[in-house]
């Protein structure tokens, strides 16, 4: 089954033409998503086309002949409800004392370097004992865009950086498709240590690590946040709603009294397992690009 993508869908939220680098990144993203055909948004009656144009669309058309154009209508945009506002997640009893200690430690960190050092000394989370490295962050800490993932995987644990494996390569292509990279974006995780065997983190582990990522976000103080995956979105927005219902819908994350737009996105690892969902991911990326483009000059 062929995957179609409308030509104008990539610019649905912006009239600004792509430069060559952005266009190349977009084509790479399309290829990764399994796109095999590009069609236009405006429907064309192929039966009314001249025979020479019809012939060009046949598989045996000679090289250099212009292909016939085709198209389909985009579905109407769905109305979105009022953005959700982040609320503190309930702390389970198993991690209550550790979470309180973590909150005291994180609150006393006045810089990202102090926060990193505090995490290196923090021994109350059992994940630290099984992980090879602390995975703190990557990218530009002065960036206006911050991405918050879930937890490190095997490659991240080995290298000590977030998103360096296959999912990281896809994330780089996703960012490149909207004109961003690790040079103008900042990346961290809800959990700074890899759960053994890439298992799901427990509520207690999330609770004791949450104060650190909250302080991490406060110190970076971004203008826009993207939560990658269900664990990240649900934990940081204080909701039990699944990622398929959260994705693509703007929420509000509070940073020291400042309300910051936050967009839940499908995790790149999930997109590698479910390639068909990359079309949804691209639509969400367009929303992210539109928001970033609307920011006032710094």
GIFENZI-V567997 format. One record per residue. N is the residue number from 1. BURIAL is 1 if it has 16 or more other C-alpha atoms within 10 Angstrom, else 0. Layout:
n: {N & N}
burial: {BURIAL & BURIAL}
//
This chain:
n: {1 & 2 & 3 & 4 & 5 & 6 & 7 & 8 & 9 & 10 & 11 & 12 & 13 & 14 & 15 & 16 & 17 & 18 & 19 & 20 & 21 & 22 & 23 & 24 & 25 & 26 & 27 & 28 & 29 & 30 & 31 & 32 & 33 & 34 & 35 & 36 & 37 & 38 & 39 & 40 & 41 & 42 & 43 & 44 & 45 & 46 & 47 & 48 & 49 & 50 & 51 & 52 & 53 & 54 & 55 & 56 & 57 & 58 & 59 & 60 & 61 & 62 & 63 & 64 & 65 & 66 & 67 & 68 & 69 & 70 & 71 & 72 & 73 & 74 & 75 & 76 & 77 & 78 & 79 & 80 & 81 & 82 & 83 & 84 & 85 & 86 & 87 & 88 & 89 & 90 & 91 & 92 & 93 & 94 & 95 & 96 & 97 & 98 & 99 & 100 & 101 & 102 & 103 & 104 & 105 & 106 & 107 & 108 & 109 & 110 & 111 & 112 & 113 & 114 & 115 & 116 & 117 & 118 & 119 & 120 & 121 & 122 & 123 & 124 & 125 & 126 & 127 & 128 & 129 & 130 & 131 & 132 & 133 & 134 & 135 & 136 & 137 & 138 & 139 & 140 & 141 & 142 & 143 & 144 & 145 & 146 & 147 & 148 & 149 & 150 & 151 & 152 & 153 & 154 & 155 & 156 & 157 & 158 & 159 & 160 & 161 & 162 & 163 & 164 & 165 & 166 & 167 & 168 & 169 & 170 & 171 & 172 & 173 & 174 & 175 & 176 & 177 & 178 & 179 & 180 & 181 & 182 & 183 & 184 & 185 & 186 & 187 & 188 & 189 & 190 & 191 & 192 & 193 & 194 & 195 & 196 & 197 & 198 & 199 & 200 & 201 & 202 & 203 & 204 & 205 & 206 & 207 & 208 & 209 & 210 & 211 & 212 & 213 & 214 & 215 & 216 & 217 & 218 & 219 & 220 & 221 & 222 & 223 & 224 & 225 & 226 & 227 & 228 & 229 & 230 & 231 & 232 & 233 & 234 & 235 & 236 & 237 & 238 & 239 & 240 & 241 & 242 & 243 & 244 & 245 & 246 & 247 & 248 & 249 & 250 & 251 & 252 & 253 & 254 & 255 & 256 & 257 & 258 & 259 & 260 & 261 & 262 & 263 & 264 & 265 & 266 & 267 & 268 & 269 & 270 & 271 & 272 & 273 & 274 & 275 & 276 & 277 & 278 & 279 & 280 & 281 & 282 & 283 & 284 & 285 & 286 & 287 & 288 & 289 & 290 & 291 & 292 & 293 & 294 & 295 & 296 & 297 & 298}
burial: {0 & 0 & 0 & 1 & 1 & 1 & 0 & 1 & 1 & 1 & 0 & 0 & 1 & 0 & 0 & 0 & 0 & 1 & 0 & 0 & 0 & 1 & 1 & 0 & 1 & 1 & 0 & 1 & 1 & 1 & 0 & 1 & 1 & 1 & 1 & 0 & 0 & 1 & 1 & 1 & 1 & 0 & 0 & 0 & 0 & 0 & 0 & 0 & 0 & 0 & 0 & 0 & 0 & 1 & 1 & 1 & 1 & 0 & 0 & 0 & 0 & 0 & 0 & 0 & 0 & 0 & 1 & 1 & 1 & 1 & 1 & 0 & 0 & 0 & 0 & 0 & 0 & 0 & 0 & 0 & 0 & 0 & 0 & 1 & 1 & 1 & 0 & 0 & 1 & 0 & 1 & 1 & 0 & 0 & 1 & 0 & 0 & 1 & 1 & 0 & 0 & 1 & 1 & 0 & 1 & 1 & 0 & 0 & 1 & 0 & 0 & 1 & 0 & 0 & 1 & 1 & 0 & 1 & 1 & 0 & 0 & 0 & 0 & 1 & 1 & 0 & 1 & 1 & 0 & 0 & 1 & 1 & 1 & 1 & 1 & 1 & 1 & 1 & 1 & 1 & 1 & 0 & 1 & 1 & 1 & 1 & 1 & 1 & 1 & 1 & 1 & 1 & 1 & 1 & 1 & 1 & 1 & 1 & 0 & 1 & 1 & 1 & 1 & 1 & 1 & 0 & 1 & 1 & 0 & 1 & 1 & 1 & 1 & 1 & 1 & 1 & 1 & 1 & 1 & 1 & 1 & 1 & 0 & 1 & 1 & 1 & 1 & 1 & 1 & 1 & 1 & 1 & 1 & 1 & 1 & 0 & 0 & 0 & 0 & 0 & 1 & 0 & 0 & 1 & 1 & 1 & 1 & 1 & 1 & 1 & 1 & 1 & 1 & 1 & 1 & 1 & 1 & 1 & 1 & 1 & 1 & 1 & 1 & 1 & 1 & 1 & 1 & 1 & 1 & 1 & 1 & 1 & 1 & 1 & 1 & 1 & 1 & 1 & 1 & 0 & 0 & 0 & 1 & 0 & 0 & 1 & 1 & 1 & 1 & 1 & 1 & 1 & 1 & 1 & 1 & 0 & 0 & 0 & 0 & 1 & 1 & 1 & 1 & 1 & 1 & 1 & 1 & 1 & 1 & 0 & 1 & 1 & 0 & 0 & 0 & 0 & 0 & 1 & 1 & 0 & 1 & 1 & 0 & 1 & 1 & 1 & 1 & 1 & 1 & 1 & 1 & 0 & 0 & 0 & 0 & 0 & 0 & 0}
//
